[in-house]
Amino acid sequence: MNPSVDLSRRQFIRASAAAGGASALAACSQAPQPAKSASTAAAVTAAAAAPRALGAQAGSDRIRVGVVGCGGRGTGAVRNILAAAPGIEIVALGDLFERQVTQAQERLKLPNVQKFWGFDNHEKVLAAGIDLVILAAPPGFRPQHFEAAVNASTPSRKIHIFCEKPVAVDPVGCRRFIAAARKSKEMGIAVVAGTQRRHQQSYVDTLKRIHDGQLGELVGGQCYWNGSGIWFREKKDWIAGFSDFEWQCWNWYHWDWLCGDHIVEQHIHNIDVMNWAYGGPPVKFTGMGGRQSRGNIPGNIWDHFSVEMEYANGARVLSMCRHTPKSTPRVAERIVGSKGYADLSQSGVATIKGANPFNYSGPTLDPYVVEHTHLIESIRKNQPLNEGEQVAISTLTAIGGRISAYTGREVSWKWLMEGSKLDIAPKEFKAGPGFFPKTPNPGETELV
């Protein structure tokens, strides 16, 4: 991977504008059994050899969809895409764990779907004669899965992509994803990310006003994902037979090499809004945080972060996120300009106060559905949206805040893109011994 991949402010604005234009197109609770390979090679071969549906071609009304990652977000994305447009057919389900696949099949009522499991499930889904793939496995797998999806496409047989956020857990993974995203754009592959605020009309309308200058010069802001915590699954009873590595993958949120830590996995939504407002990523980061309320729960992620992000015009934005039981929640953004400020949240709040007041009162469609509507419309109109590079930049922004907090060091955007060699993933993904890195500690954890 070439570490010199960069992104100029102008490039980011172009990418953001393309995603913002999407609005115009609109005119698992139970755990699985240990992973094992699916005995469905014959089905894959037959599907690949069969005449391919032309759902990915402009004007066609049938799109065959495969799913990689059948947990809550993967099955949620299936329901969203089925609600988004007619002519959608779910033809393949894949996951690391067999139980996830079979339960998804039952819950989604897909009696004839092809099923694959194991660490190579994504390869089998991509070979199952699909036109579009939903990538919803844990983020640590995302660069590999996305790259494989892009490489599985040809000029005459494209596989379009819905890709959940975040798209990597370290700078090396982000740069790998960016390279594949650029290739996907050259090939005319549509890529829509799970940053659904980009498709929520209250955000689209408010950000347009901000970019039109109604807040004046942007001078600051705050963004938050403050919540009470997340799930954890102990290794006992019917999951006692998992290898440690498989058990970690099932508890993926608790290790930074699988989720990126919650500043990356969750707070990316709010950070992405700030990048959208400022037309590009910050130029430097100063962060702090720690692990205080998770107790003895296994894992190495923190439970609170506070990061100052400085943008190219000198404005400083506060990023704050936490997982604290019984705490007051706040998931929102405030963008401050010389003529006023805007308050935004996914609940529908979208107001501007100051010289040019505004209170959004338009439609309140489900953005989780709308993002799929925009994706499908862009494919059928042969005007493919491609948010790949954009979501990778917001992922790396969140990672920059995490690295600064973990190390206690100021971090620059240029260093993240060109200098960092941080690659926190294990060398091989397979059942067996676990991969248990230490909890990061400022003053001990080094910049890499």
Secondary structure, DSSP 8 states (H G I E B T S, - for coil): --TT----HHHHHHHHHHHHTHHHHT---S--------S-HHHHHHHHHS----TTSTT---EEEEEE--SHHHHHHHHHHHHH-SSEEEEEEEESSHHHHHHHHHHHT-TT-EEEESTTHHHHHHTSS-SEEEE-S-GGGHHHHHHHHHHH-BTTB--EEEE-S---SSHHHHHHHHHHHHHHHHHT--EEES-GGGG-HHHHHHHHHHHTTTT-SEEEEEEEEEE-------S-GGGTTS-HHHHHHHTGGGSHHHH--HHHHTTHHHHHHHHHHHTS--SEEEEEEE--SSTT-S----SEEEEEEE-TTS-EEEEEEEE-TT---EEEEEEEETTEEEEE-TTS-EEEEESS-EE--S----HHHHHHHHHHHHHHTT---B-HHHHHHHHHHHHHHHHHHHHT--EEHHHHHHT-----S-S---SSS--------TTTS---
